[in-house]
Amino acid sequence: MREKRLANVQQLFPSEDGNLQTRQMFMRLIEQILAGVDDLKNPDSVNLKGFKNRTGSFYNDLIRNSAIPAGSVPLEDINAELLQLLHDHPYHTKYFLTNILPMASIPGILGMIVAFMVNGNNLWDVYGPAGAEAEVRVTSMMSKLIGYDSLKSGGYTTWGGQGAIFSGLRIAIAKVVPDALQKGIPDNLYAFCSDAAHYSLYKSMEASGIGSDRLIRVRTNDDSSMNVIDLQQKMEEVIAKGGIPIYIVATTGTTDAMGIDDVEQICMTSERVAVQHGLTRPHIHADSALGGFFAFFNDYDFAANPLELNKDVAQALISIRRKMRHLHKADSLCFDFQKLGQTPYVTSLFLVKDAADLRLVDLHPDETPYVGHRGYGQYHTGYTLECSRMASSISMYSALLAFGIEGYQQLLAQFVEVNLAFRETLRREIPQAEIVNLDNPGIITLFRIYPEGGSGFQTEISGACTLKEIERHNKFNERLFEMLGNHRDRIFFGDTKKHLVVPTKDGQETALYATKIFIISPYTETKHVEEIVQYLKKTVAEVYEKYSEASILSWR
Ligand SMILES: *Cc1c(COP(=O)(O)O)cnc(C)c1O
């Protein structure tokens, strides 16, 4: 009896000896999942098939009805149960246009499976040699791509672009106030990022104990890049009050408008200000979580044009490359493989130009009694905020090999081409829609409806609108978000409530709302654009209809 029970539990694991029977059972279960997902697919919708009402008391009911079973449930039944979770789940069909939420590629998924088969702990190469090897390889590959010296640079996989920003902040603190690691943070440290930066730095300031009040927001230019003159002024104001600027996050590819900060200018300006005041230059982290992947075009020969990119696409990519080419000047940066690297969550790579920076935040051997710092093992990541780490580098490695530079170029160029087609069709079909991130070609289009037409956007950014006028436009656009959001199972658009922060005629500031078209599915092609824009046009007309008497007229 006892042996039988043990055998039952053992059967839940991959075999010890590589026997065929266990492998075939495992393969059947995987086949059941793949077939089950395929059965749910519907290329004419965004969501997988199946009905789920996730509103009302849905989550409360889950809480009430969930408990651990007393005995074991057969794996086939569990698979069926798991597949139920996927019912009505968003899926990356051609109509998936909402945000940077990509599909996981087959090589990306296979890399994860390989990692899971040995379940190594990436903390230490004694426990996770495969992960260590892949991590070193991927760090070197991406360093070379970006223009870091791969013999000097370092890096590790971490918890998201946000984790990379936090890692950069830890290094920034340690560079300026080494004993802050033991004694705590002095109350005069400041960090800077633009109005259009991701909220990751805000959170990092909270979590580090510096406090988000010491995060200084720098104004953006109309193209959503950081205004470097404003950066200089704000650094000087901070210094004049006894503060020390320690960290600047330069966003190279903002999440909404794909604005790209000028890393070179930011480096030069911050260096100059620091030297003038006898301070160390702040640590500069390029938040390239999203945009860094355009480095795949760094060495593309646009003259020979081997991929036969059309002229507009090439032009767009050249303009992105021009803004991105200084990325390697940053002290650290990030590649979110779960974004444009085509791998599953969470696969983010934090890179530092100088691996010695990692030593500033490493643990002392006395503090690591269980692992690392032994005569055996050569790779111990005591500097990461995590202890145990998954070997997500194996998935990155797999994707990098499968796509190669050319595969990534092909995919990104495709996204750019579709995005340009959207812009053209929007302009033709919906004249009230103004594209508000025109300076940033990329893979995102932000547009804003001006119910009364005219050149509303120019007027707004010039500061000639009153707060009330802008709020009125925002309201109209918010209604469009809601209409589109209600039918997101058909076509899934994104939106933002903070495109640009603009001054108002009455001396205030406010943010602009915009609808977002994010090209992220490999299945969205230029031939689908017309249909999608027609759908948008119809929805915009519905917003007009629904609200014309109620509010638009009363606005006047
Ligand atoms: C997505 C994103 C982040 C956050 O990355 P996570 O992987 O979600 O933690 C930070 N910055 C930028 C510019 C991003 O696009």
The ligand as an SDF file (V2000), in Angstrom:
LIG
                    3D

 15 15  0  0  0  0  0  0  0  0999 V2000
    7.1620   47.9160  -20.1560 C   0  0  0  0  0  0  0  0  0  0  0  0
    8.0240   48.9930  -19.7490 C   0  0  0  0  0  0  0  0  0  0  0  0
    8.5380   49.0440  -18.4520 C   0  0  0  0  0  0  0  0  0  0  0  0
    8.1590   48.0480  -17.4070 C   0  0  0  0  0  0  0  0  0  0  0  0
    8.6020   46.7810  -17.7620 O   0  0  0  0  0  0  0  0  0  0  0  0
    8.0110   45.4680  -17.0860 P   0  0  0  0  0  0  0  0  0  0  0  0
    8.7160   44.3950  -17.8310 O   0  0  0  0  0  0  0  0  0  0  0  0
    6.5530   45.4840  -17.3000 O   0  0  0  0  0  0  0  0  0  0  0  0
    8.3840   45.5190  -15.6540 O   0  0  0  0  0  0  0  0  0  0  0  0
    9.3930   50.0740  -18.1380 C   0  0  0  0  0  0  0  0  0  0  0  0
    9.7150   50.9860  -19.0560 N   0  0  0  0  0  0  0  0  0  0  0  0
    9.2490   50.9710  -20.3200 C   0  0  0  0  0  0  0  0  0  0  0  0
    9.6560   52.0330  -21.2910 C   0  0  0  0  0  0  0  0  0  0  0  0
    8.3810   49.9680  -20.7090 C   0  0  0  0  0  0  0  0  0  0  0  0
    7.9000   49.9510  -21.9530 O   0  0  0  0  0  0  0  0  0  0  0  0
  1  2  1  0
  2  3  1  0
  2 14  2  0
  3  4  1  0
  3 10  2  0
  4  5  1  0
  5  6  1  0
  6  7  2  0
  6  8  1  0
  6  9  1  0
 10 11  1  0
 11 12  2  0
 12 13  1  0
 12 14  1  0
 14 15  1  0
M  END
$$$$
